[in-house]
């Protein structure tokens, strides 16, 4: 089976959407699937207004259809609602080809935080985008219920994971700063509410890892905080493990992969009691959720790190990939692109992969370019 993942979010962007899709493409061989990403690479691009680091493809439907035809996929998954997503959707509809989509970002809330555009207008546009999909993948029960209330249909669950081989406790600290160290990792942008973290009166040190359009203003407003910029791989994992509390000030994230990365590093989380943190940490004891973020941060210092590690152990990328490709195979079978498999054989294959016998993390993500 050949699966094409159409996405506007791709390298050099570093965020949860890109990380999730890279993991899914890398996991594809474990399911006997060849997967590639159709990205803005190779097209002329422009920066998103007010967020120039995010590049939007200036593609044509004909050029996009040619790339799709070159790969000849059995199934197309549309991951984002940008130009690549809309054009791919148009090609699928013209060819009467079933497709799936995913809802990663609460764009109505993000857009309302930047421009005076009512959330109802954004939801109307998103319903139009996702409406023809054979399945719309969402990360949590809270997101699913929110979208149902706004008229979305055919919603299915696709959870996220964490690489515990990379993110784990480490004996030595990379940060020579006064303790306790309170850490934020993510985009430094208005919708992430980073200022709420930096404004807290906390002992020790505040560390911000990441980049974005608000970084310059926040560095000037909070000179006592330590801004480390964009970090990845071993260095990022070491910074997590060197900290004492992860502070997650966002009010709008649908999930927050950084929450799992923190937990896998043995790092307790302080956050507002909103969707995302509520779904990830429900009943785990690995986080403190409070409307008073300072109180949550101070109480999180007393959270046992074993609770964090236990939570992370329940969220593997292998299990996430089993859900993702399980939905895709079902849609492809119903559309006649795949022969119907015996239920027992399908269940056995997915269970084997989710338990780690399918080669989690094998291979490197591939993408389609001009």
ZAMARGU-4260 file (C-alpha; in steps of 0.2 Angstrom, whole numbers, plus 5000, padded with zeros to 4 digits):
<rodrens>
0) 5000/5000/5000 | 5006/5017/4996 | 5001/5032/5007 | 5003/5050/5003 | 5003/5063/5017
5) 4999/5080/5011 | 5005/5094/5023 | 5009/5112/5024 | 5019/5110/5040 | 5036/5102/5037
10) 5054/5106/5040 | 5062/5118/5043 | 5047/5120/5055 | 5049/5112/5071 | 5032/5108/5080
15) 5021/5095/5085 | 5013/5093/5069 | 5029/5090/5059 | 5035/5078/5073 | 5020/5068/5072
20) 5020/5066/5053 | 5038/5062/5053 | 5035/5048/5065 | 5020/5041/5055 | 5031/5041/5039
25) 5045/5033/5048 | 5034/5019/5055 | 5026/5015/5039 | 5037/5000/5034 | 5031/4991/5050
30) 5014/4990/5042 | 5020/4985/5024 | 5016/5003/5019 | 5027/5015/5008 | 5023/5033/5014
35) 5029/5049/5008 | 5025/5067/5012 | 5019/5080/4999 | 5026/5097/5006 | 5029/5115/5001
40) 5046/5110/4996 | 5049/5113/4978 | 5036/5126/4976 | 5038/5145/4977 | 5033/5151/4995
45) 5028/5166/5005 | 5029/5169/5023 | 5013/5169/5033 | 5008/5186/5038 | 5013/5190/5056
50) 5023/5174/5056 | 5035/5174/5042 | 5044/5158/5048 | 5029/5148/5042 | 5030/5147/5023
55) 5015/5144/5012 | 5016/5136/4996 | 5011/5145/4980 | 5006/5130/4970 | 4994/5126/4957
60) 4981/5112/4956 | 4989/5105/4940 | 5007/5105/4948 | 5000/5097/4964 | 4990/5084/4954
65) 5006/5080/4944 | 5016/5076/4960 | 5002/5065/4966 | 5001/5056/4950 | 5020/5053/4950
70) 5019/5044/4967 | 5002/5035/4963 | 4996/5033/4980 | 4983/5020/4986 | 4977/5033/4999
75) 4979/5051/5003 | 4979/5059/5020 | 4978/5078/5021 | 4986/5084/5037 | 4984/5103/5037
80) 4972/5116/5031 | 4984/5127/5021 | 4987/5129/5003 | 4994/5111/5001 | 4979/5104/5010
85) 4966/5114/5000 | 4974/5110/4983 | 4975/5091/4988 | 4957/5091/4994 | 4952/5098/4977
90) 4962/5085/4967 | 4954/5071/4978 | 4936/5078/4975 | 4939/5080/4956 | 4945/5062/4955
95) 4932/5055/4967 | 4946/5048/4978 | 4942/5045/4996 | 4954/5054/5008 | 4956/5056/5027
100) 4961/5072/5036 | 4968/5077/5053 | 4964/5091/5065 | 4980/5097/5074 | 4977/5115/5078
105) 4963/5125/5085 | 4964/5138/5072 | 4948/5147/5077 | 4956/5152/5093 | 4973/5155/5086
110) 4966/5167/5072 | 4955/5176/5085 | 4971/5179/5096 | 4979/5188/5081 | 4965/5196/5071
115) 4947/5202/5075 | 4939/5187/5066 | 4925/5178/5074 | 4928/5160/5079 | 4912/5155/5071
120) 4918/5160/5054 | 4934/5150/5056 | 4924/5134/5061 | 4913/5136/5046 | 4928/5136/5035
125) 4935/5121/5044 | 4919/5111/5042 | 4919/5114/5024 | 4937/5108/5023 | 4935/5092/5033
130) 4917/5088/5028 | 4921/5077/5013 | 4934/5067/5022 | 4931/5048/5025 | 4938/5051/5043
135) 4944/5066/5053 | 4958/5061/5065 | 4958/5070/5082 | 4970/5068/5096 | 4959/5067/5111
140) 4941/5065/5118 | 4940/5083/5122 | 4944/5089/5104 | 4932/5076/5097 | 4918/5083/5108
145) 4922/5101/5104 | 4922/5098/5085 | 4905/5088/5087 | 4897/5103/5095 | 4903/5113/5080
150) 4895/5101/5068 | 4910/5090/5063 | 4906/5072/5058 | 4916/5056/5055 | 4928/5059/5069
155) 4941/5046/5074 | 4954/5045/5087 | 4973/5046/5083 | 4984/5048/5099 | 5002/5055/5100
160) 5017/5047/5107 | 5035/5050/5113 | 5052/5043/5110 | 5057/5036/5127 | 5074/5031/5119
165) 5078/5050/5117 | 5068/5058/5131 | 5073/5050/5148 | 5081/5056/5164 | 5100/5059/5164
170) 5112/5059/5178 | 5121/5076/5173 | 5113/5093/5170 | 5117/5104/5155 | 5110/5119/5164
175) 5122/5129/5176 | 5108/5140/5183 | 5100/5144/5200 | 5087/5131/5205 | 5073/5126/5204
180) 5073/5128/5185 | 5056/5131/5177 | 5056/5126/5158 | 5045/5131/5143 | 5048/5122/5126
185) 5038/5127/5111 | 5034/5141/5098 | 5037/5158/5105 | 5021/5166/5099 | 5006/5175/5106
190) 4995/5160/5104 | 5006/5150/5116 | 5003/5162/5130 | 5022/5162/5135 | 5021/5179/5143
195) 5010/5171/5157 | 5024/5159/5161 | 5037/5173/5161 | 5027/5185/5171 | 5026/5172/5186
200) 5036/5177/5202 | 5046/5161/5204 | 5062/5156/5213 | 5077/5150/5203 | 5077/5152/5184
205) 5065/5152/5170 | 5071/5144/5153 | 5063/5146/5136 | 5068/5134/5122 | 5061/5138/5105
210) 5059/5152/5093 | 5045/5163/5085 | 5039/5180/5081 | 5036/5185/5100 | 5054/5180/5105
215) 5062/5197/5103 | 5048/5207/5112 | 5048/5194/5127 | 5067/5194/5128 | 5067/5213/5130
220) 5052/5212/5143 | 5060/5198/5153 | 5079/5200/5153 | 5080/5189/5168 | 5074/5174/5159
225) 5086/5162/5149 | 5081/5161/5130 | 5091/5146/5122 | 5083/5147/5105 | 5078/5132/5095
230) 5085/5115/5101 | 5083/5097/5095 | 5088/5079/5098 | 5100/5075/5112 | 5103/5093/5117
235) 5084/5096/5119 | 5082/5080/5128 | 5096/5085/5140 | 5088/5102/5144 | 5072/5093/5148
240) 5081/5081/5160 | 5091/5096/5168 | 5075/5105/5173 | 5064/5104/5188 | 5047/5108/5182
245) 5039/5110/5164 | 5027/5125/5163 | 5014/5124/5149 | 5005/5140/5148 | 4995/5137/5132
250) 4976/5139/5133 | 4973/5132/5116 | 4984/5117/5111 | 4974/5101/5106 | 4987/5090/5114
255) 5005/5096/5116 | 5018/5083/5112 | 5030/5093/5123 | 5020/5087/5138 | 5024/5069/5134
260) 5043/5073/5131 | 5043/5082/5148 | 5035/5067/5157 | 5047/5055/5148 | 5061/5065/5155
265) 5055/5063/5173 | 5049/5081/5173 | 5032/5086/5181 | 5021/5098/5172 | 5012/5114/5178
270) 4998/5120/5167 | 4981/5128/5166 | 4966/5115/5168 | 4962/5116/5150 | 4960/5103/5136
275) 4977/5096/5131 | 4984/5095/5148 | 4968/5088/5155 | 4967/5075/5142 | 4986/5070/5143
280) 4987/5070/5162 | 4970/5064/5168 | 4972/5053/5183 | 4991/5051/5181 | 4997/5062/5196
285) 5011/5068/5184 | 5005/5086/5183 | 4997/5100/5193 | 4983/5109/5184 | 4977/5125/5192
290) 4970/5142/5186 | 4984/5149/5197 | 4999/5145/5186 | 5012/5150/5199 | 5003/5139/5212
295) 5004/5124/5200 | 5022/5127/5196 | 5027/5127/5215 | 5016/5112/5219 | 5024/5103/5204
300) 5041/5103/5212 | 5033/5090/5224 | 5027/5078/5210 | 5036/5061/5211 | 5045/5059/5195
305) 5040/5040/5194 | 5022/5046/5190 | 5029/5056/5175 | 5039/5041/5169 | 5024/5029/5171
310) 5013/5041/5161 | 5026/5042/5146 | 5027/5023/5146 | 5009/5022/5141 | 5011/5033/5125
315) 5022/5026/5112 | 5024/5031/5094 | 5021/5013/5089 | 5003/5013/5097 | 5000/5030/5088
320) 5005/5023/5071 | 4994/5008/5074 | 4979/5020/5076 | 4984/5031/5061 | 4987/5017/5049
325) 4972/5007/5056 | 4960/5021/5051 | 4969/5023/5034 | 4967/5004/5030 | 4949/5004/5035
330) 4945/5018/5023 | 4955/5011/5009 | 4946/4994/5011 | 4929/5002/5011 | 4933/5011/4995
335) 4939/4995/4987 | 4958/5001/4986 | 4963/4986/4997 | 4956/4968/4998 | 4947/4965/5014
340) 4958/4956/5027 | 4953/4943/5039 | 4949/4953/5055 | 4960/4942/5066 | 4975/4945/5055
345) 4973/4963/5055 | 4971/4964/5074 | 4987/4953/5076 | 4997/4964/5065 | 4992/4980/5073
350) 4994/4973/5091 | 5012/4967/5086 | 5017/4984/5080 | 5009/4993/5095 | 5019/4982/5107
355) 5035/4987/5099 | 5038/4972/5087 | 5035/4982/5072 | 5051/4992/5072 | 5046/5009/5079
360) 5056/5023/5072 | 5064/5013/5058 | 5069/5023/5042 | 5068/5041/5039 | 5053/5052/5033
365) 5053/5054/5014 | 5044/5068/5005 | 5039/5073/4987 | 5048/5087/4979 | 5049/5095/4962
</rodrens>
